[in-house]
Amino acid sequence: MRTVEYDYKLGTALGLRRPRTSRRARRRVFSLIILTLCLLLAIGLAIGWTIFCRTVDISTAFAITDRPINIVILGNDVTYTEDGRPVEAATRADTILFLSMNPKTGSAHLISIPRDTRVRIPGHGTGKINSAHAIGGPSLIMETVEELLGLPVDRYVETDFRGFSKLIDMVGGVTVNVEKDMHYVDTWGKLSIDLKQGVQKLDGNKALQYVRFRNDALGDIGRVRRQQELAKAFAHQVLQPANIARAPQMIETAMKYVKTDMTSREILATGWFMGKVASGHIETNTLPGNFAPRYWMPDEEGIKELVASMVH
C-alpha cells in the first residue's frame, strides 16, 4: 500500500476548550460492535466447544500469561470515488474500540476512542486517530493506540457497517427511542441520515443511520452513547429464541465482513471468555478528554487513572 504523508495543523484555536465532560462516564453496557462480535463468537464457540474440545484457555491460546490480552476493534468508514466506487486504501476507522480481557480477574474492559481524538501518529505527525487507518491500515492504528494508552495491543478485529446492517435485518430489526429528529446528507461519503424522533423499530439501514449520526453538540461522544443504546436493544433482540436458532446463518454473514489477525483458536478462546463475562457485563468507558475545535483532546491524567484501574 502506498504511504500518504499528511500535514495536520491545529492553529491557535486549540487554546479554546469547551467545559470538561466527566472523566469516567461508566456504563455497564456493551458497545455496538463488540456486542455483535462477542455474541457471535460466543455462539460459535458453543458449536466449536461441543465438536472440538472441552476447554479453551485464553492465556494459553494467545501465549500471554503475565498480563491482560488487548484487542483493537475497528468499524470502518469508506471513501468513495466520484463514480461511487469504494476506495478501500483510503478507508478511515469510523469506530475505534479497545478491548482488554484479564484472565486473572475474569473481567473485561472496553474503551471507546472517539475518532476525532488528537494523537501522534507514529511517523506521520499529529492528527485525528481515525486517519491512522487510512495511512497505514490496522498495524499503524494498533501502534497509535499503544502509544495513546501506554498498553500493548495484541490483535485487531476489523469490520465494516454493511455486515452489521445485514445482521440487524436478520434479527428482525431493533426497537430504540430516537431522542430527536436526525437529518444529515453527505453525497461524497454516500451517507444519508433521515430519522424522526420517537420510539420505533429500526431496520438495518435505519439502525446504521442511528449509530452513525454525529451532527449535534456532542459530536462523536453523543454517537458513542447512541451506539450503546442500540447495543442494549440488539442484545435483547438477538437473544430471542427464534434468533438463537439462526446462529449459524448469523455467524456466516458476520464473517463475510470481518478481518482479523486472530487464529481460530484465539477466536474460540475469546468467545469462551467473553461468553463467561457477558453475564456480569463489561466495564465500559469513553477515552477521558475534552472538546476542542475539530478534535477530542485526550486527558493524559484521566487516561493514566483509567489504565491503572484496568490492569490492577
N, C-alpha and C positions, 0 to 999 in steps of 0.2 A: 504494500500500500504506500502511496506517495505521501510523505510527510508535508504538511502545510504549516508554515510559520504564521503565528498570529501576534499582533501587537495590541495589547489591551491597555487602555488608559482610563483612569477613573476621573481625573480632573479635580478641581477644587471642591466640587460638590460633595465629595466623600466626607467632608467635615460636618455635614448636616445629617443628623440622625433623628429618626422618629423615636417616640418613647419606647423604652425597653419592654420586651414581652417577657413572660415568665420563663426562667431558665429551663425548668424541667416540668413542662406540662404533661404529666404522665397519664397515659390511658391504657387500661388493660384490655386492649382490643387488638385484633390483627390488622396490619396494613394490607391493602388490597392485593398486591401481587404476591407477597409472602403467604397470605392466606390461601390463595389459589394454588400456589406451588406446593405448600405443605400438606394441604388436604389431599391433593392428587398423589403426592409422594407417599402419604400415609396409607391411602387406599392401595396404591401399587405395591407397597411393602407387604400389606396383608396377604396379597396374592403370592408375592415372591417368597415370603417367610414360610407359607404353607408348603410351597413346592420345593424350595432350595435349602432352607436352613432354619434352625430353631432360635438362633440369636445373632444379632448384628451389632457389635460394639462399635460405637462411633470413633473412639480413640484409636482402636486397632485399625479400623477401615481407613482413617486418614493418616495413620502413623504419627499422630501427635498426642503425646501423653502428659505433657507438662504445662499445658495452658488451654484456654478455650479455643474452639475452632471457629474461624471467622470467614464469612462468605459475603461478597458484594452481589446484590441483586439489582439488575438493570431493566427498566422498562423503556424501550426506545421510541423516540420520535423519528420521523423520516423526512428528509428534504426532497423536494420534487423538482424535476426539470420543467421548462415551460410547457412541454407537451404532456406533462402528467406522469412521467416515468420516475419511480423512486430512485434516489441516489444513495445506494447503500453505504458507500465510502464516507458520505457526509452525515451519516446518522448521528444525532445527538441523544444523550441519555435524558429522557424526559422525567423519569423517576429513578431515584438512587436510594437504595436501602442497604444498611449494614447489619447483618445478622451475626450474632455471637452466641455460640452454643457451648455451655460449660458442663462437661460430663461429670465433674466432681460434685457440683451442686444440683445437677439435673435441671438447670434453669436456662432460659434463653432471653436475650435482649435484642431489641430491634431499634435502630436509629434511622429515622427518615432524614435524609440530607437534601434540603431544598436545592433545586437545580441551578438557582441563581447564586449559590454560595460562592463568595470570592475566595479563591485559593491560589497557591502557587502550583502551576502545572509543570512538573519536572522537565527541564529542557525547553520550555515554551513560554516562560514568563508567567504573568499573573492574569487570571480571567475567571469566568464562570466555570464551575466544576463540570457542568454538562458538556462543555467544549472538549474536555479531555478525551471523550469517546470519539468525537469526530476527528480529532488529531491522531490518536494512536490506538483506538479500539479498547477492548476490555483491559489489556495489560497496562495501558497508561492510566486509565481511571482507577485501577487497583492500586497502582503506585501513588497516585494522587490522594486517595483515601487513606492509605497507610500514613502518609506524611501529615494529613489533616488530623487524624485521630491518635497517631503515635502507637498504632497497633498493627500487627501483621495481617495481611489479607491472604487467605489460603486458596480460595477458589472463587469463581464467578458463575452466576446464572443470568442469562440474558434472554429476554422475551420481548415480543412486540405486542401492540394492542389489538391486532387483528385476532389473535388467538383468544384473548380474553373476551372480546365481543362474542365470538362463537360459543364460548363456554357459558356466558350469560344466557344466550338463546337456548342452549341445550338444557339448562335447568328450569326453563320456563319464565325467565325474567326475574327481577328483584324489585321489592317494594321499598321506597325511601320517601322521606319528606324533603322535597326540594325547597330550600329555605327562601328562595326569591326567584324572580324571572332571570334567566341566564341567556344572554344573546352575544354571540361573537362570530365573526367570519374572517377567516384567513385564506384567501384564494390561493396564494402561493403555497402555503402549507397544507392545502386540501383539508382544512378543518372548519367545520360549520357547527355551531352550537346554538340550539333554539329550544329552551326548556321553560315551561311555565311553573309558577310557584304552586306548591301543594303536595299532598301525599299521593303517590302514583306508582304504578308498576312500570319499570323501565325495561325495554328490550336491550339487546346487546349494543345497538347503535346509540340509544339514548343513555345507557349506563356509561358508555365511553365518553359521551359529551359531558356527563356529570362529573366524572373524575378528572377530566382534563381542563375544566373551566378554572381560570385563574385571574380573570379580569375584574377584580374588585380591590378594595382597600387592603385586604390581607394577602393578596397575590398568591405565591406558592404555599404559604403557610395555611391559608384557607383551603387550598386544594388538597393538602395533606389531610386536613380534618374531614373533608368530603370523602376522600379515599377510605378513611377509617370507618365512616358511617356506612358506606356501601359495603365494606367488608363484613360488618355485622349482618347486614341483610343477606349478603351472599352466603355467609356461613349457615344462616337459618334455612335458606332455600336448598343448598347443596346437600344438606344432611336429611332431607326428606326421603322417606323410603323409596319412592319412585326414582329419585335421582341417584341414590346409592346403587340401585340396580343398573344404572347406566355408567358405572365407574369405568369399565374397560373402554367404552367409546370416548369418555371424557379424557382419559389418560392418552389415548391415541391422538385426539385432537390437540391436546396441550403440547405434546412432544413435537408436533409439527412446527411449533412456533417458539421452541426453547433451544438455546445453545448453551453449552456448559463445558468446563474442563474437568468436571467431576467424573469419576469412574462409576460403573454400575454399582459396585459395592458401596461406594461413598453415597450414592443416591439412596440406596436402600437403608443405609445406616442413618442418614439424615431424616428420612421418612419415619423410621422407627423412633428416633429420638424426639422429633417434633410431635409425633403421634402421642407420646407419653406426656410431653409438656403441654399439649393442647388443652388437656382437662383443667389445667390451672392457668391457662393463658400464658402470654409472654409479656415482659416489661417493654413498653413502647415509649420512645421519646423522639422529639424533634431536635435536631442539632441546635445546641444553645447559640444564640446570636441576636443581632439587632437589624432592623430595617435600615437601609441606606438607599439613595437613588440608584436603581438598576441592580442592586446587589443585596444579598443576605450576608451580613458581616459576622464571621464566626466570633464567639466569645471564648477566648482561649482558656480563661479560668473556669468557665462553666463546662467546657469540654473536658478539662482535666478532672473536674469533680465527677462528671458523668462516667468517664472511662474508669476512674477509680472504683466507682460503685459497681461496675460491671465485672471487674477482674478479681474482686475480693468477695 
